[in-house]
Amino acid sequence: MSMTTNPQSVVNSDEFTVRRTISIKAPVDTVWAAITEAEHLARWFPHSVVLDDVAVGAGGVFTWNDYGDFAVRIEELDPPRMIAYRWSNDSSRGIPSKRLDETKSTVFRFTLEPIEGGTQLTVVESGFGTLPDPAGSMESNRGGWNSELDELVAYLEGGS
């Protein structure tokens, strides 16, 4: 069975957002677990995840081997339909941070919809307008969502 092929991420320079919508051959509950539970997140997104709780205001740290530690906080939650994370995002300086600075952070919101044969997931990352280099950060994260969400599809469809 071949993996689902999905459209790539899109930058909207007027709204300072990066958006990507993909389809995954997995039920909503399975996808929900993959985007909210630390042990699943670490299989496709950061290399390691610390998340205090799945609740609004809960904090944590996402760590990438190549990039370091990024503070995160859950901003919105509507299980199993939507979760929004705020994270440190000062990629123009290449400086990760374990402390969440509102002025150097963006919010990425995952929204799940059941579709025939699986789940449609949309990610919208917003707030790039406050960063030192909005265009560079959007372009960097556009590429990031392409690779990371392809890894999510591979994780959930690959049976690994």
N, C-alpha and C positions, 0 to 999 in steps of 0.2 A: 504494500500500500504506500503510495507516494505521499509526501508531506504536502499540506496545503500551501499553495503559493499565494502570497498576499501583496497588495500594493505597498509602495514605500511611504515613508513619512513625508509630510508637507509642511513647509514653513509659511506662516502668514506674517509678513513683515509689518503690516498695518496693525494687527492685533497683538504682535509679539508672542505668537504661539507656535508650537510644533504639535502636529496632530498625525495620528496614524490609526486606521481602523483595520482590523484583521479578523479572519474567521479561524476558529480552532475546532477540530473534531473531538470535542470533549464537552460534557455537560457543565452547566453554569456552576454547580457546587464544586466541581473539580477545579475549574479555572479560578473560582473565588479563593479556594485554599492556596492555589499557587501564587496569588498576588497579595495574600494577607498573612500567611503563616511562615515564620522565619525559616523553618527547615526546608520548605518548598521554594521560597524566594531565593535562598542561597544556591539552589540547583540550577537557576537560569539567569539570575540578575546580578547581585553583588556576589563576591566570593564568600563573605560571611555577613550575617545579619544578627543584630541584637535589637529586639523590639519588646518594650516593656509590656505591652498589652495591645489588643486590637480594639481600641476605643479612642474617641476624639480626645486629643490632648496628649495621648501616649507618645513617648519619645523613643528614640533608638539611634543606632549607628549602622549604616551600610558601609562595608569595606570592600574596596577593589584592590587586588594585589598591585595593579599598575598605577593606581591613582590615590590610594590612601582612604582615610575615614571621612564619611560625610554624615553629619547630624541629620536626622529626619524627625518629623512629627506628623501624626495623623491629624488632618484638618477637618475632614468630613467623612461620614460613614453612613451607609445605607445598605446593610447586608441583605442579600448577596448581590446587590446591584451596582454599588458605587463606593469607591474609597479614594480619598485624595491625600497625598503625602506632600508636605513641604520639606524641601531639602536644601542644604548649603549648596550654592552653585556659583562659585567664583572662578569658573574655568578659564577666564581671561588671564588670571594670574597663576593658574595651576595650583591654587592653594586649597586643599581640602580643609575642613574644619569640623571638629567635634562639637563646636558651639554653634547654635543656629542664629545667624544674623539675618533678621527680616529683610534688610536692605540688599543682602547678597544671597537671596534664596528665590527659588521658583516653586511652583506647585504643579505636580502631575496628578491628574485625575483619571482613574480607570473606571470605565462604565461597561457593564456587561448586559447583553441582551440575548435571550434564547433565540436561536434560529434553527431551521431544519438541519438535523445532523450535527448540532453542536452549539457553539457560543460565538457571538460577535463581540469583540473587545475593542473599545476605542480608548486611546490615551490622548489626552490633551494636556500639554505642559504650557503653563502661562506664567507671566511675571517677568519675562526677559527684559522689559523696558527699564527696569531699575538697575540692571547690571552695567558694569563699566563698558563692556563690548557686546551689546545685544545681538548684533548680526553674527559675530563669531561664535557666541554661545549657542544661538539657535542652530547654526550650521553644525556645530559639534554635536549637539544633542539630537538633531535630526538623524545623523549617522548612527548615534548611539541607540536610538529607538529602533532603527532598522535591524541592527544586529541583535539587540537584546530580545525584541519580540519574536524574531526568528528563532532564537534559542528557546523561548517559551513554547512555541509551536512544536519544536523538536522534542522538548522535554515531555510535553503532554501527549503528543501523537506518537512519539518514538517508543513508548512502552518501557523506557529506561527507568 
